[in-house]
């Protein structure tokens, strides 16, 4: 049943599209298929991927950590998605709300090299002082548009949200994550993971990065942020998504309020994003042409993704180290697409369509 799915990933390894990858397909209740391929590291030493290999989840942190923290705070009445963040943080950009940040319509730019700021470097990259300075700089970036006017995928918006969640919760994001995600879910997600699959041979750090966050702004913040920092195995990524899926379906009592999850997954704004989660684009979605229009998912720069088909009760988690040992495409929006990156982009929709075909064959994919 799963031969075509596994053949796609095996070919991606053989053709050099990714060094290594792992896949987990499951329902809210059980794993249907799990597989792994290739190398967790090519240099400085060759390591094979195993079932226990952890991966840098990069922006999946947004949906596996930040979004459920916000979900729980909204359900508890602590976070008002539509109130100006300036009510909590007086120096926040005027009119920006948590909903704007979660839907990437805050008006803030997509990204800024906060780790290069002299004050952040002088404070000591990774220190608590550098982290505070980075959060301060993020919310003082010049606005590109009025709040809510346009959709621009923005890490800076999530850093503004980070400052708000920490102010409301009275703790750093990793402690909020412990309280709101790890304790109720019991899933093994970590901030850093020694022995994880390697990412870039980083020119800033002068070494191959393994076990610490690839994202340089998150690295400057000590590896704990709302936009990046989490590590996990493929099975744990799928389990974390399934935790939210069970709440959406109203079949569990694991700390997430079903009505709030449904609100987050159905909310629409100026772009493709719901609240936290991305949606299925009308054409060219990484979820493939067969994925349902009400699906939610997210991508990560390092080569990871997770997609949920709520009514079909299916989660597909793909994790990879496509940026190892060299980042070849994806970092500059208007730059020419590198052939290896183009091949990886083409792989994802083909994989998800192959998964749907396999599920159809097992009568696991209701219309």
PEZIWO-V44776 format. One record per backbone hydrogen bond with DSSP energy under -1.0 kcal/mol. CO is the residue of the C=O (numbers start at 1). NH is the residue of the N-H. Records with the same first field share a line. If there is no record, write none. Layout:
# PEZIWO-V44776
CO->NH + NH
This chain:
# PEZIWO-V44776
2->6
3->7
4->8
5->9
6->10
7->11
8->12
9->13
10->14
11->15
12->17 + 18
13->16
19->39
20->321
21->37
22->319
23->35
24->317
25->32 + 33
26->315
30->27
33->25
35->23
37->21
38->49
40->198
41->47
47->40 + 41
50->53
54->197
55->232
57->60
58->61
59->62
60->64
61->65 + 66
62->67
65->69
66->70
67->71
68->72
69->73
70->74
71->75
72->76
73->78 + 79
74->77
80->83
81->99
84->87
85->88 + 89
89->92
93->96
96->85
97->101
98->102
99->103
100->105
102->276
104->152
105->148
107->144 + 145
110->155
112->114
113->116
114->117
117->121
118->122
119->123
124->127
127->131
128->132
129->133
130->134
131->135
132->136
133->137
134->138
135->139
137->140
146->149
154->158
155->159
156->160
157->161
158->162
159->163
160->164
161->165
162->166
163->167
164->168
165->169
166->170
172->176
173->177
174->178
175->179
176->180
177->181 + 182
178->183
181->185
182->186
187->189
190->192 + 231
193->196
200->202 + 209
202->206 + 207
207->202
209->199
211->193
215->219
216->220
217->221
218->223
219->222
220->126
230->57
231->190
232->55
233->237
234->238
235->239
236->240
237->241
238->242
239->243
240->244
241->245
242->246
243->247
244->248
245->249
246->251
247->250
257->261
258->262
259->263
260->264
261->265
262->266
263->267
264->275
274->276
275->277
277->274
278->297
285->288
288->291
292->295
296->308
297->278
298->306
300->303
302->322
304->300
305->318
306->298
307->316
308->296
309->314
314->309
315->26
316->307
317->24
318->305
319->22
321->324
325->201
332->335
338->342
339->343
340->344
341->345
342->346
343->347
344->348
346->350
347->351
348->352
349->353
350->354
351->355
352->356
353->357
354->358
355->359
356->360
357->361
358->362
359->364
360->363
